[in-house]
Amino acid sequence: MTVPSAITLIPITPALAREASWPDRLAAAADLVLGEDAESIVAVVLETEALRRMTGDPPEWGGYLGVDPASREVVGTCSFKGEPDEDGAVEIAYLTFPRFQRRGVASAMATALTEIAFADARVRTVRAHTLADRNASARLLARLGFERAGDVYDPDEAGLVWRWERAAGG
């Protein structure tokens, strides 16, 4: 299966999360194919909605399922880490399921999130963090026009990480 450069993003909403305890109902609710990643997809949907409820952010500033538009198979997940902050910045994150890696899925999800973010007039900067290494995610962000903006200590993740930023219009 090849994944097209375009990805359909399905927002993880309270209604979708209510169906997540039953993979068949989750798949039917959004016309999705969960495939062999069903357990991971269910976990992501439930965890994402729990976090969104805790923060109070609206669903559009939470998580999404990345879906191949042709097959309707969930190929990854991505999210905003909340609404734009007072400086107009939002952070994105993305994860491609292993069997879909190296097919452009992460690039397509990061591109889609960036487009969604910049469609909101409040957003001036999109951020992402990577491990402090010239890895695949760092190369992907550089290709998408993000610039390395420095080092950040992230106590919840990997410790020292690289911050990447892309300004509106950039």
ChimeraX commands (.cxc) that place a marker at each C-alpha (Angstrom):
marker #1 position 0.00,0.00,0.00 radius 0.5
marker #1 position 1.29,3.44,-0.83 radius 0.5
marker #1 position 0.06,6.38,1.16 radius 0.5
marker #1 position -0.78,9.45,-0.89 radius 0.5
marker #1 position 0.73,12.82,-0.06 radius 0.5
marker #1 position -2.68,13.85,1.26 radius 0.5
marker #1 position -3.97,12.39,4.47 radius 0.5
marker #1 position -7.46,12.69,5.86 radius 0.5
marker #1 position -7.45,13.80,9.48 radius 0.5
marker #1 position -10.36,12.58,11.60 radius 0.5
marker #1 position -10.70,14.62,14.81 radius 0.5
marker #1 position -10.85,12.68,18.04 radius 0.5
marker #1 position -14.10,14.02,19.47 radius 0.5
marker #1 position -16.08,13.09,22.57 radius 0.5
marker #1 position -18.53,11.20,20.33 radius 0.5
marker #1 position -15.73,9.20,18.70 radius 0.5
marker #1 position -14.18,8.46,22.09 radius 0.5
marker #1 position -17.51,7.09,23.38 radius 0.5
marker #1 position -17.29,4.39,20.68 radius 0.5
marker #1 position -13.62,3.57,21.31 radius 0.5
marker #1 position -14.21,0.84,23.88 radius 0.5
marker #1 position -15.65,-1.25,21.06 radius 0.5
marker #1 position -13.26,-1.28,18.09 radius 0.5
marker #1 position -15.99,-2.36,15.66 radius 0.5
marker #1 position -18.20,0.55,16.73 radius 0.5
marker #1 position -15.26,2.97,16.54 radius 0.5
marker #1 position -14.50,1.81,13.00 radius 0.5
marker #1 position -18.15,2.09,11.96 radius 0.5
marker #1 position -18.64,5.51,13.58 radius 0.5
marker #1 position -15.99,7.11,11.38 radius 0.5
marker #1 position -15.97,4.65,8.45 radius 0.5
marker #1 position -12.46,3.48,9.31 radius 0.5
marker #1 position -10.34,0.38,8.91 radius 0.5
marker #1 position -8.41,-0.19,12.13 radius 0.5
marker #1 position -6.44,-3.20,10.94 radius 0.5
marker #1 position -3.74,-4.75,13.08 radius 0.5
marker #1 position -3.24,-1.46,14.94 radius 0.5
marker #1 position -6.74,-1.52,16.46 radius 0.5
marker #1 position -5.52,-1.85,20.05 radius 0.5
marker #1 position -3.14,1.09,19.67 radius 0.5
marker #1 position -5.79,3.21,17.95 radius 0.5
marker #1 position -8.31,2.57,20.73 radius 0.5
marker #1 position -5.70,3.51,23.35 radius 0.5
marker #1 position -4.81,6.72,21.52 radius 0.5
marker #1 position -8.44,7.76,21.14 radius 0.5
marker #1 position -9.21,7.16,24.83 radius 0.5
marker #1 position -6.01,8.81,26.11 radius 0.5
marker #1 position -6.35,11.78,23.78 radius 0.5
marker #1 position -9.93,12.48,24.80 radius 0.5
marker #1 position -9.07,12.11,28.51 radius 0.5
marker #1 position -6.26,14.65,28.12 radius 0.5
marker #1 position -8.47,17.02,26.13 radius 0.5
marker #1 position -11.16,16.87,28.81 radius 0.5
marker #1 position -8.55,17.58,31.47 radius 0.5
marker #1 position -7.19,20.64,29.63 radius 0.5
marker #1 position -10.57,21.88,28.45 radius 0.5
marker #1 position -9.26,22.48,24.92 radius 0.5
marker #1 position -11.82,22.14,22.12 radius 0.5
marker #1 position -11.54,18.98,19.98 radius 0.5
marker #1 position -10.03,20.84,17.02 radius 0.5
marker #1 position -6.97,21.64,19.18 radius 0.5
marker #1 position -6.60,18.03,20.30 radius 0.5
marker #1 position -5.83,14.80,18.50 radius 0.5
marker #1 position -6.55,13.35,15.09 radius 0.5
marker #1 position -6.40,9.98,13.42 radius 0.5
marker #1 position -4.40,10.02,10.20 radius 0.5
marker #1 position -6.33,8.08,7.56 radius 0.5
marker #1 position -5.36,6.95,4.07 radius 0.5
marker #1 position -8.25,8.44,2.06 radius 0.5
marker #1 position -8.31,5.59,-0.47 radius 0.5
marker #1 position -8.40,2.61,1.90 radius 0.5
marker #1 position -9.82,4.43,5.00 radius 0.5
marker #1 position -7.14,2.66,7.05 radius 0.5
marker #1 position -5.76,4.50,10.09 radius 0.5
marker #1 position -2.04,4.91,9.37 radius 0.5
marker #1 position -1.03,7.16,12.26 radius 0.5
marker #1 position -2.07,9.74,14.79 radius 0.5
marker #1 position -1.24,13.38,15.26 radius 0.5
marker #1 position -2.24,16.22,17.50 radius 0.5
marker #1 position -1.94,19.74,18.69 radius 0.5
marker #1 position -0.75,20.05,22.26 radius 0.5
marker #1 position -3.47,22.57,23.03 radius 0.5
marker #1 position -4.87,25.83,21.74 radius 0.5
marker #1 position -2.66,28.70,20.59 radius 0.5
marker #1 position -0.82,30.29,23.52 radius 0.5
marker #1 position -0.64,34.01,24.28 radius 0.5
marker #1 position 2.20,34.36,21.75 radius 0.5
marker #1 position 0.18,32.70,19.00 radius 0.5
marker #1 position 2.16,29.45,19.07 radius 0.5
marker #1 position 0.86,25.90,18.86 radius 0.5
marker #1 position 2.81,22.67,19.14 radius 0.5
marker #1 position 2.24,19.66,16.91 radius 0.5
marker #1 position 3.10,15.99,17.36 radius 0.5
marker #1 position 2.72,13.02,15.04 radius 0.5
marker #1 position 3.21,9.27,15.07 radius 0.5
marker #1 position 3.13,6.85,12.16 radius 0.5
marker #1 position 2.32,3.22,12.87 radius 0.5
marker #1 position 5.44,1.14,12.13 radius 0.5
marker #1 position 4.12,-0.70,9.08 radius 0.5
marker #1 position 3.35,2.63,7.36 radius 0.5
marker #1 position 6.67,4.34,8.08 radius 0.5
marker #1 position 8.82,5.68,5.25 radius 0.5
marker #1 position 5.79,6.31,3.06 radius 0.5
marker #1 position 5.23,10.02,3.67 radius 0.5
marker #1 position 2.60,9.61,6.37 radius 0.5
marker #1 position 4.37,11.73,9.00 radius 0.5
marker #1 position 5.07,14.46,6.44 radius 0.5
marker #1 position 1.44,14.48,5.35 radius 0.5
marker #1 position 0.16,14.66,8.94 radius 0.5
marker #1 position 2.60,17.42,9.92 radius 0.5
marker #1 position 1.68,19.36,6.78 radius 0.5
marker #1 position -2.05,18.98,7.46 radius 0.5
marker #1 position -1.70,20.10,11.09 radius 0.5
marker #1 position 0.39,23.09,10.03 radius 0.5
marker #1 position -2.26,24.08,7.47 radius 0.5
marker #1 position -5.03,23.76,10.07 radius 0.5
marker #1 position -3.03,25.86,12.53 radius 0.5
marker #1 position -2.26,28.67,10.10 radius 0.5
marker #1 position -5.92,28.81,9.01 radius 0.5
marker #1 position -6.60,30.25,12.49 radius 0.5
marker #1 position -5.73,33.96,12.61 radius 0.5
marker #1 position -4.44,33.60,16.19 radius 0.5
marker #1 position -1.60,31.29,15.13 radius 0.5
marker #1 position 1.70,32.94,14.26 radius 0.5
marker #1 position 4.05,30.02,14.95 radius 0.5
marker #1 position 3.83,26.24,14.72 radius 0.5
marker #1 position 6.29,24.33,16.92 radius 0.5
marker #1 position 7.44,20.75,17.19 radius 0.5
marker #1 position 10.03,18.99,19.30 radius 0.5
marker #1 position 12.37,16.16,18.36 radius 0.5
marker #1 position 14.99,14.20,20.18 radius 0.5
marker #1 position 18.27,16.13,20.20 radius 0.5
marker #1 position 19.57,14.26,17.18 radius 0.5
marker #1 position 19.55,14.62,13.40 radius 0.5
marker #1 position 16.91,11.89,13.12 radius 0.5
marker #1 position 14.09,11.26,10.64 radius 0.5
marker #1 position 11.70,13.61,12.42 radius 0.5
marker #1 position 14.26,16.44,12.46 radius 0.5
marker #1 position 14.90,15.97,8.73 radius 0.5
marker #1 position 11.15,15.89,8.06 radius 0.5
marker #1 position 10.58,19.20,9.88 radius 0.5
marker #1 position 13.49,20.84,8.07 radius 0.5
marker #1 position 12.02,19.71,4.72 radius 0.5
marker #1 position 8.68,21.25,5.71 radius 0.5
marker #1 position 10.24,24.66,6.36 radius 0.5
marker #1 position 10.68,24.43,10.12 radius 0.5
marker #1 position 13.86,25.88,11.55 radius 0.5
marker #1 position 15.66,24.69,14.63 radius 0.5
marker #1 position 14.96,27.31,17.30 radius 0.5
marker #1 position 17.09,25.93,20.12 radius 0.5
marker #1 position 17.18,23.39,22.88 radius 0.5
marker #1 position 14.41,22.86,25.42 radius 0.5
marker #1 position 14.32,20.69,28.48 radius 0.5
marker #1 position 11.18,18.55,28.49 radius 0.5
marker #1 position 10.73,16.80,31.85 radius 0.5
marker #1 position 7.76,14.77,30.56 radius 0.5
marker #1 position 9.48,13.41,27.49 radius 0.5
marker #1 position 13.12,12.75,26.68 radius 0.5
marker #1 position 14.89,15.46,28.66 radius 0.5
marker #1 position 16.79,17.74,26.28 radius 0.5
marker #1 position 14.95,18.11,22.96 radius 0.5
marker #1 position 15.30,20.33,19.92 radius 0.5
marker #1 position 12.60,22.93,19.33 radius 0.5
marker #1 position 11.57,23.51,15.73 radius 0.5
marker #1 position 9.46,26.47,14.58 radius 0.5
marker #1 position 7.77,27.64,11.44 radius 0.5
marker #1 position 6.36,31.13,11.25 radius 0.5
marker #1 position 3.11,31.98,9.47 radius 0.5
marker #1 position 3.84,32.79,5.86 radius 0.5
marker #1 position 7.13,30.89,6.11 radius 0.5
marker link #1:1,2 radius 0.2
marker link #1:2,3 radius 0.2
marker link #1:3,4 radius 0.2
marker link #1:4,5 radius 0.2
marker link #1:5,6 radius 0.2
marker link #1:6,7 radius 0.2
marker link #1:7,8 radius 0.2
marker link #1:8,9 radius 0.2
marker link #1:9,10 radius 0.2
marker link #1:10,11 radius 0.2
marker link #1:11,12 radius 0.2
marker link #1:12,13 radius 0.2
marker link #1:13,14 radius 0.2
marker link #1:14,15 radius 0.2
marker link #1:15,16 radius 0.2
marker link #1:16,17 radius 0.2
marker link #1:17,18 radius 0.2
marker link #1:18,19 radius 0.2
marker link #1:19,20 radius 0.2
marker link #1:20,21 radius 0.2
marker link #1:21,22 radius 0.2
marker link #1:22,23 radius 0.2
marker link #1:23,24 radius 0.2
marker link #1:24,25 radius 0.2
marker link #1:25,26 radius 0.2
marker link #1:26,27 radius 0.2
marker link #1:27,28 radius 0.2
marker link #1:28,29 radius 0.2
marker link #1:29,30 radius 0.2
marker link #1:30,31 radius 0.2
marker link #1:31,32 radius 0.2
marker link #1:32,33 radius 0.2
marker link #1:33,34 radius 0.2
marker link #1:34,35 radius 0.2
marker link #1:35,36 radius 0.2
marker link #1:36,37 radius 0.2
marker link #1:37,38 radius 0.2
marker link #1:38,39 radius 0.2
marker link #1:39,40 radius 0.2
marker link #1:40,41 radius 0.2
marker link #1:41,42 radius 0.2
marker link #1:42,43 radius 0.2
marker link #1:43,44 radius 0.2
marker link #1:44,45 radius 0.2
marker link #1:45,46 radius 0.2
marker link #1:46,47 radius 0.2
marker link #1:47,48 radius 0.2
marker link #1:48,49 radius 0.2
marker link #1:49,50 radius 0.2
marker link #1:50,51 radius 0.2
marker link #1:51,52 radius 0.2
marker link #1:52,53 radius 0.2
marker link #1:53,54 radius 0.2
marker link #1:54,55 radius 0.2
marker link #1:55,56 radius 0.2
marker link #1:56,57 radius 0.2
marker link #1:57,58 radius 0.2
marker link #1:58,59 radius 0.2
marker link #1:59,60 radius 0.2
marker link #1:60,61 radius 0.2
marker link #1:61,62 radius 0.2
marker link #1:62,63 radius 0.2
marker link #1:63,64 radius 0.2
marker link #1:64,65 radius 0.2
marker link #1:65,66 radius 0.2
marker link #1:66,67 radius 0.2
marker link #1:67,68 radius 0.2
marker link #1:68,69 radius 0.2
marker link #1:69,70 radius 0.2
marker link #1:70,71 radius 0.2
marker link #1:71,72 radius 0.2
marker link #1:72,73 radius 0.2
marker link #1:73,74 radius 0.2
marker link #1:74,75 radius 0.2
marker link #1:75,76 radius 0.2
marker link #1:76,77 radius 0.2
marker link #1:77,78 radius 0.2
marker link #1:78,79 radius 0.2
marker link #1:79,80 radius 0.2
marker link #1:80,81 radius 0.2
marker link #1:81,82 radius 0.2
marker link #1:82,83 radius 0.2
marker link #1:83,84 radius 0.2
marker link #1:84,85 radius 0.2
marker link #1:85,86 radius 0.2
marker link #1:86,87 radius 0.2
marker link #1:87,88 radius 0.2
marker link #1:88,89 radius 0.2
marker link #1:89,90 radius 0.2
marker link #1:90,91 radius 0.2
marker link #1:91,92 radius 0.2
marker link #1:92,93 radius 0.2
marker link #1:93,94 radius 0.2
marker link #1:94,95 radius 0.2
marker link #1:95,96 radius 0.2
marker link #1:96,97 radius 0.2
marker link #1:97,98 radius 0.2
marker link #1:98,99 radius 0.2
marker link #1:99,100 radius 0.2
marker link #1:100,101 radius 0.2
marker link #1:101,102 radius 0.2
marker link #1:102,103 radius 0.2
marker link #1:103,104 radius 0.2
marker link #1:104,105 radius 0.2
marker link #1:105,106 radius 0.2
marker link #1:106,107 radius 0.2
marker link #1:107,108 radius 0.2
marker link #1:108,109 radius 0.2
marker link #1:109,110 radius 0.2
marker link #1:110,111 radius 0.2
marker link #1:111,112 radius 0.2
marker link #1:112,113 radius 0.2
marker link #1:113,114 radius 0.2
marker link #1:114,115 radius 0.2
marker link #1:115,116 radius 0.2
marker link #1:116,117 radius 0.2
marker link #1:117,118 radius 0.2
marker link #1:118,119 radius 0.2
marker link #1:119,120 radius 0.2
marker link #1:120,121 radius 0.2
marker link #1:121,122 radius 0.2
marker link #1:122,123 radius 0.2
marker link #1:123,124 radius 0.2
marker link #1:124,125 radius 0.2
marker link #1:125,126 radius 0.2
marker link #1:126,127 radius 0.2
marker link #1:127,128 radius 0.2
marker link #1:128,129 radius 0.2
marker link #1:129,130 radius 0.2
marker link #1:130,131 radius 0.2
marker link #1:131,132 radius 0.2
marker link #1:132,133 radius 0.2
marker link #1:133,134 radius 0.2
marker link #1:134,135 radius 0.2
marker link #1:135,136 radius 0.2
marker link #1:136,137 radius 0.2
marker link #1:137,138 radius 0.2
marker link #1:138,139 radius 0.2
marker link #1:139,140 radius 0.2
marker link #1:140,141 radius 0.2
marker link #1:141,142 radius 0.2
marker link #1:142,143 radius 0.2
marker link #1:143,144 radius 0.2
marker link #1:144,145 radius 0.2
marker link #1:145,146 radius 0.2
marker link #1:146,147 radius 0.2
marker link #1:147,148 radius 0.2
marker link #1:148,149 radius 0.2
marker link #1:149,150 radius 0.2
marker link #1:150,151 radius 0.2
marker link #1:151,152 radius 0.2
marker link #1:152,153 radius 0.2
marker link #1:153,154 radius 0.2
marker link #1:154,155 radius 0.2
marker link #1:155,156 radius 0.2
marker link #1:156,157 radius 0.2
marker link #1:157,158 radius 0.2
marker link #1:158,159 radius 0.2
marker link #1:159,160 radius 0.2
marker link #1:160,161 radius 0.2
marker link #1:161,162 radius 0.2
marker link #1:162,163 radius 0.2
marker link #1:163,164 radius 0.2
marker link #1:164,165 radius 0.2
marker link #1:165,166 radius 0.2
marker link #1:166,167 radius 0.2
marker link #1:167,168 radius 0.2
marker link #1:168,169 radius 0.2
marker link #1:169,170 radius 0.2
view
